[in-house]
Amino acid sequence: MFMKKKSDNLYSWAILGAVAEALYCLLIGWAMPKLGQLAGNGNSILQITPFLLVLVFSVSISGVCLLGYPVYLAMDKKYIQAVKCVVISLVTLFIIGVIIFSII
């Protein structure tokens, strides 16, 4: 009677990925000042390296959040759905960003 369309699942994954990315950015934004306090002041390589490691880790987590399901769809030869998923994720992330910047 009430059957789910395949596009509903696509929208759900796209929005979920964008929300997960926004929450991850919020977590990193909260943690970075705390990590900066632990590192102290200066330009030593031992103080810059943890920041770069967190950056690389963060980029890989972001890639999984935003591109994990679209890559799965593309490997399944569903290119149109993969592009739709990326676009919906980016639009949702943009809307979340606008909401956050309007609160600040």
Helices and strands as residue ranges (DSSP letters): H 6-39, H 45-75, H 79-103
